[in-house]
C-alpha cells in the first residue's frame, strides 16, 4: 500500500476502513494504537506513521492532538481528535 492509498484508507468511511483499522465511535486510544507497534502479536498498524519521540514533540508543539492523563502512567487521546487530525491531514 503506497502513501496515498494509506491516507485514503484511513479516511474512507466504507466497511473496508472499519475492517482494516477498527476504531470505536467514541472513547480513547493509547499511544501504541495511534503510532502502531510492528512487534506486537498481531502487529498493530499505525494510524499516524511517526515515531514515539516525534509524536510527543508534536503533542508539545500543538501539531498533534492534546493528550489526556487518566493516571500516573496512563495517557490517552480522544478517538474523535485522532479522526479529525487524520481528516485534516488528508485535506492538505
C-alpha positions as a Markdown table, in Angstrom:
| # | Residue | x | y | z |
|---|---|---|---|---|
| 1 | Unk | 0.0 | 0.0 | 0.0 |
| 2 | Unk | 1.5 | 3.3 | -1.0 |
| 3 | Unk | 1.2 | 6.5 | 1.0 |
| 4 | Unk | -1.8 | 7.9 | -1.0 |
| 5 | Unk | -3.7 | 4.6 | -0.6 |
| 6 | Unk | -2.9 | 4.5 | 3.1 |
| 7 | Unk | -4.2 | 8.0 | 3.6 |
| 8 | Unk | -7.3 | 7.2 | 1.6 |
| 9 | Unk | -8.0 | 4.0 | 3.6 |
| 10 | Unk | -7.7 | 6.0 | 6.9 |
| 11 | Unk | -10.4 | 8.5 | 5.9 |
| 12 | Unk | -12.6 | 6.2 | 3.9 |
| 13 | Unk | -16.0 | 5.6 | 5.6 |
| 14 | Unk | -16.5 | 2.2 | 3.9 |
| 15 | Unk | -16.6 | -1.2 | 5.6 |
| 16 | Unk | -13.0 | -1.8 | 4.4 |
| 17 | Unk | -11.9 | 1.1 | 6.7 |
| 18 | Unk | -13.7 | -0.5 | 9.7 |
| 19 | Unk | -12.2 | -3.9 | 8.9 |
| 20 | Unk | -8.6 | -2.7 | 8.3 |
| 21 | Unk | -8.5 | 0.0 | 11.0 |
| 22 | Unk | -11.3 | -0.7 | 13.5 |
| 23 | Unk | -11.7 | 2.4 | 15.6 |
| 24 | Unk | -14.5 | 2.9 | 18.2 |
| 25 | Unk | -17.0 | 5.6 | 17.5 |
| 26 | Unk | -16.2 | 7.3 | 20.8 |
| 27 | Unk | -13.6 | 6.7 | 23.6 |
| 28 | Unk | -9.9 | 6.9 | 23.9 |
| 29 | Unk | -6.8 | 5.5 | 22.2 |
| 30 | Unk | -3.4 | 4.7 | 23.7 |
| 31 | Unk | -0.2 | 5.7 | 22.0 |
| 32 | Unk | 0.5 | 2.2 | 20.5 |
| 33 | Unk | -2.9 | 2.3 | 18.9 |
| 34 | Unk | -2.1 | 5.6 | 17.2 |
| 35 | Unk | 1.6 | 5.2 | 16.1 |
| 36 | Unk | 1.4 | 1.4 | 15.8 |
| 37 | Unk | 3.6 | -1.4 | 17.0 |
| 38 | Unk | 5.0 | -3.8 | 14.4 |
| 39 | Unk | 6.5 | -6.1 | 17.2 |
| 40 | Unk | 3.1 | -6.8 | 18.8 |
| 41 | Unk | 1.4 | -10.1 | 18.2 |
| 42 | Unk | -0.5 | -9.5 | 16.0 |
| 43 | Unk | 1.2 | -6.3 | 14.7 |
| 44 | Unk | -0.7 | -3.0 | 15.3 |
| 45 | Unk | -0.8 | -0.9 | 12.1 |
| 46 | Unk | 0.0 | 2.8 | 12.5 |
| 47 | Unk | -2.9 | 5.3 | 12.1 |
| 48 | Unk | -0.3 | 8.1 | 12.1 |
| 49 | Unk | 3.1 | 6.7 | 11.0 |
| 50 | Unk | 5.5 | 8.6 | 13.1 |
| 51 | Unk | 7.9 | 7.6 | 15.9 |
| 52 | Unk | 7.3 | 8.0 | 19.6 |
| 53 | Unk | 9.6 | 10.9 | 20.1 |
| 54 | Unk | 8.2 | 12.7 | 17.1 |
| 55 | Unk | 4.6 | 12.1 | 18.4 |
| 56 | Unk | 5.4 | 13.5 | 21.8 |
| 57 | Unk | 7.2 | 16.6 | 20.4 |
| 58 | Unk | 4.2 | 17.1 | 18.1 |
| 59 | Unk | 1.9 | 17.0 | 21.1 |
| 60 | Unk | 4.0 | 19.6 | 22.9 |
| 61 | Unk | 4.1 | 21.9 | 19.9 |
| 62 | Unk | 0.4 | 21.6 | 19.1 |
| 63 | Unk | 0.9 | 19.7 | 15.8 |
| 64 | Unk | -0.8 | 16.6 | 17.1 |
| 65 | Unk | -3.9 | 16.3 | 19.4 |
| 66 | Unk | -3.6 | 17.1 | 23.0 |
| 67 | Unk | -3.2 | 14.1 | 25.3 |
| 68 | Unk | -5.3 | 13.4 | 28.4 |
| 69 | Unk | -3.7 | 12.0 | 31.5 |
| 70 | Unk | -6.1 | 9.5 | 33.2 |
| 71 | Unk | -3.5 | 8.1 | 35.7 |
| 72 | Unk | 0.1 | 8.5 | 36.8 |
| 73 | Unk | 1.4 | 6.4 | 33.8 |
| 74 | Unk | -1.6 | 6.3 | 31.5 |
| 75 | Unk | -2.1 | 8.8 | 28.7 |
| 76 | Unk | -4.8 | 8.7 | 26.1 |
| 77 | Unk | -6.2 | 10.6 | 23.2 |
| 78 | Unk | -9.9 | 11.1 | 22.2 |
| 79 | Unk | -10.8 | 8.9 | 19.2 |
| 80 | Unk | -12.6 | 11.9 | 17.6 |
| 81 | Unk | -9.5 | 14.1 | 18.0 |
| 82 | Unk | -7.4 | 11.5 | 16.1 |
| 83 | Unk | -10.1 | 11.1 | 13.4 |
| 84 | Unk | -10.3 | 14.9 | 13.0 |
| 85 | Unk | -6.5 | 15.1 | 12.7 |
| 86 | Unk | -6.4 | 12.4 | 10.0 |
| 87 | Unk | -9.2 | 14.2 | 8.0 |
| 88 | Unk | -7.3 | 17.5 | 8.4 |
| 89 | Unk | -4.1 | 16.0 | 7.0 |
| 90 | Unk | -6.0 | 14.3 | 4.2 |
| 91 | Unk | -7.4 | 17.7 | 3.1 |
| 92 | Unk | -3.9 | 19.3 | 2.8 |
